[in-house]
Amino acid sequence: MDASYRGDSLLGVCIAIVPIQIVLVAARFYTRHVQHIACTLDDYVIVPALIVYSVVLKVGGLGYHLEHVQQTAPEKLEHLRKGLFASQIMCYPVIVTFAKLSIVIFYTRIFRTPKFQILSYAVGFIVVGTGIGVLFAAIF
């Protein structure tokens, strides 16, 4: 194995983090169930952020330096470009936007003062607008 390869480390981190994320989201729903509190929008909005979390590792040559991939397996660059394009489309617009939106909705539910509600909705629109803008920038 080449010394410049770091893909196994990346894969190890992703494998370690995903179960933690699943446990935390499941604990969120379990706590609601035990306390007999209905799940709200902020609980459901976090689920797409968890589901869409994915990794393009072996197919695209991720984990190697670009020069190494160009010299040893240039055909992987096309897979890498496609994977990075899909990641750009899915990562920020879906994962990050839904996670931020979940937090904003949570704050809106907790803090009920009119000024904070207006500010929360404004921040929510900015988060959604930024997510849509990044989605279109990545696509086009």
C-alpha positions as CSV (number, residue, x, y, z in Angstrom):
1,M,0.0,0.0,0.0
2,D,1.3,3.5,-0.9
3,A,2.4,5.7,2.0
4,S,0.3,8.6,0.5
5,Y,-2.9,6.7,0.9
6,R,-5.3,8.0,3.7
7,G,-8.5,6.4,2.5
8,D,-8.6,3.8,5.3
9,S,-8.4,6.6,7.9
10,L,-11.2,8.5,6.2
11,L,-13.3,5.3,6.1
12,G,-12.6,4.6,9.7
13,V,-13.8,8.0,10.8
14,C,-17.0,7.7,8.8
15,I,-17.7,4.2,10.1
16,A,-17.1,5.4,13.7
17,I,-19.3,8.6,13.3
18,V,-22.3,7.1,11.6
19,P,-23.3,4.8,14.5
20,I,-22.9,7.7,16.9
21,Q,-25.2,9.8,14.8
22,I,-27.8,7.0,14.5
23,V,-27.7,6.5,18.3
24,L,-28.2,10.2,19.0
25,V,-31.1,10.6,16.6
26,A,-32.7,7.4,18.0
27,A,-32.2,8.7,21.5
28,R,-33.9,11.9,20.6
29,F,-37.0,10.0,19.4
30,Y,-36.9,7.5,22.3
31,T,-36.8,10.4,24.8
32,R,-39.9,11.9,23.2
33,H,-41.6,8.5,23.4
34,V,-40.7,7.9,27.0
35,Q,-41.8,11.3,28.1
36,H,-45.1,11.0,26.1
37,I,-44.3,14.1,24.1
38,A,-45.3,14.3,20.5
39,C,-42.5,14.6,18.0
40,T,-42.4,18.0,16.3
41,L,-41.0,19.3,13.0
42,D,-37.5,19.8,14.4
43,D,-37.4,16.1,15.2
44,Y,-38.3,15.0,11.7
45,V,-36.2,17.5,9.9
46,I,-33.0,16.0,11.4
47,V,-33.8,12.6,9.8
48,P,-32.9,13.6,6.2
49,A,-29.6,14.9,7.4
50,L,-28.9,11.5,9.0
51,I,-30.0,9.5,6.0
52,V,-28.2,11.3,3.3
53,Y,-24.8,11.1,5.0
54,S,-22.7,9.0,2.6
55,V,-19.1,8.4,1.5
56,V,-17.4,8.0,-1.9
57,L,-14.1,6.4,-1.0
58,K,-12.8,3.4,-2.9
59,V,-14.5,4.0,-6.3
60,G,-13.3,7.6,-6.7
61,G,-9.8,7.1,-5.4
62,L,-10.5,9.4,-2.4
63,G,-7.7,9.3,0.1
64,Y,-4.9,9.6,-2.4
65,H,-3.1,12.7,-3.5
66,L,-4.4,13.9,-6.8
67,E,-1.0,13.5,-8.5
68,H,-0.9,9.8,-7.4
69,V,-4.4,9.1,-8.9
70,Q,-3.4,10.8,-12.1
71,Q,-0.3,8.7,-12.5
72,T,-1.6,5.3,-11.3
73,A,-5.3,5.2,-12.2
74,P,-6.5,8.2,-14.2
75,E,-9.8,6.4,-14.9
76,K,-10.7,6.9,-11.3
77,L,-10.7,10.7,-11.7
78,E,-14.0,10.5,-13.6
79,H,-15.5,8.6,-10.8
80,L,-14.0,11.0,-8.3
81,R,-15.4,14.0,-10.2
82,K,-18.9,12.4,-10.3
83,G,-18.7,11.5,-6.6
84,L,-17.6,15.0,-5.6
85,F,-20.3,16.5,-7.8
86,A,-22.9,14.3,-6.1
87,S,-21.4,15.2,-2.7
88,Q,-21.6,18.9,-3.4
89,I,-25.2,18.6,-4.4
90,M,-26.2,16.4,-1.4
91,C,-23.8,17.6,1.4
92,Y,-24.5,21.2,2.0
93,P,-28.0,21.6,0.5
94,V,-29.4,18.5,2.2
95,I,-27.3,17.5,5.2
96,V,-26.2,20.9,6.5
97,T,-29.3,22.8,5.6
98,F,-31.6,20.2,7.3
99,A,-29.4,20.1,10.4
100,K,-29.4,23.9,10.7
101,L,-33.1,24.1,10.0
102,S,-33.7,21.6,12.8
103,I,-31.8,23.8,15.2
104,V,-33.7,26.9,14.2
105,I,-37.1,25.2,14.5
106,F,-36.0,23.9,17.9
107,Y,-35.1,27.4,19.0
108,T,-38.4,28.7,17.6
109,R,-40.3,26.2,19.6
110,I,-38.5,26.9,22.9
111,F,-38.3,30.7,22.8
112,R,-41.8,32.1,22.2
113,T,-41.1,35.9,22.4
114,P,-42.4,37.7,19.3
115,K,-39.0,39.3,18.5
116,F,-37.2,36.0,18.7
117,Q,-39.8,34.3,16.6
118,I,-39.4,36.9,13.8
119,L,-35.6,36.6,14.1
120,S,-35.8,32.8,14.0
121,Y,-38.0,32.8,10.9
122,A,-35.6,35.3,9.2
123,V,-32.6,33.0,10.0
124,G,-34.7,30.0,8.8
125,F,-35.3,31.7,5.5
126,I,-31.7,32.6,5.2
127,V,-30.7,29.0,5.9
128,V,-33.1,27.6,3.3
129,G,-32.2,30.3,0.8
130,T,-28.5,29.6,1.2
131,G,-29.1,25.8,0.8
132,I,-31.1,26.4,-2.4
133,G,-28.5,28.8,-3.7
134,V,-25.7,26.3,-3.0
135,L,-27.7,23.6,-4.6
136,F,-28.2,25.6,-7.8
137,A,-24.5,26.7,-7.8
138,A,-23.4,23.1,-7.5
139,I,-25.7,21.9,-10.3
140,F,-25.0,24.7,-12.7
